[in-house]
Amino acid sequence: MLFIKTEKQKDNLTKFCYDIAKIILAITVISPIAKPEAFHIYLFIGGFIVTMLFSILGFILDAREVKL
């Protein structure tokens, strides 16, 4: 990736992806458990898919080495 220049930038971006995935999971998947009347299956499925996408992106970024 051209915009990631250092190992620290890659680590920070990876942490950011994992954190976003956790926040989306909490908002769309876990919060309806606490308030069942607010449960919508499309929001649940969409939130789970976006969570998985950010988790996979974080995993991919974590696995790559920075080419200087």
N, C-alpha and C positions, 0 to 999 in steps of 0.2 A: 504494500500500500504506500502510495507516494506521500500522503499527508501525515503518516506516522513516522517521525524521524528518530525517536529514541525509545529505549526500552521502558522508561518511565511513562512516556505518553501512551504506549501500548497498554501498560498495566493500569493506568488511570482510566482509559477508555473501556477496558475489560471490566473494571470495578463498576463503572457507570452503567454498563449494559446489565450486569447482574443486579445492581440496585434498582434500576428501572423495572426489571422483570419482577422483583420482589414487591415493589409498590403496586404494579398493575395486578399482580396476583392477589394482594391484600384487598384492593379496592373492588375488583370485579368478581372474585371467586370466594374469598373468605367472608367479606362483609355481608353478603346475602344470607349467610348461615346465621349471623347474629340477628338479622332482621328479615325473617322469611317472607313477609308480605312484599318485600322489594325484589324478590327473585324473578329474573327474566332469563329464560334459557339461552336466548341469543346473546345477551350480555355475558353470561357465564361462558359460553363456548368461545365467543370473540376474545374475551379477556384471557382465557386459557391459551388460545392460539397465539396471541401477541406475547404473552409471557414466555411461551416456548420459543418463539422467534428471537426474542432478546436473549434468552438463555443460550440458544444455539450460537448466536452472534458472539456473545461473550466467550463461549467455549472455543469458537474458531479463532478469535483474536488471541486468546490465551495460548493456543497451540502454535501460533506462528512466531517465527523469530524475526527480529527487525534487521533488515538488510541496510547496512550503512554505505 
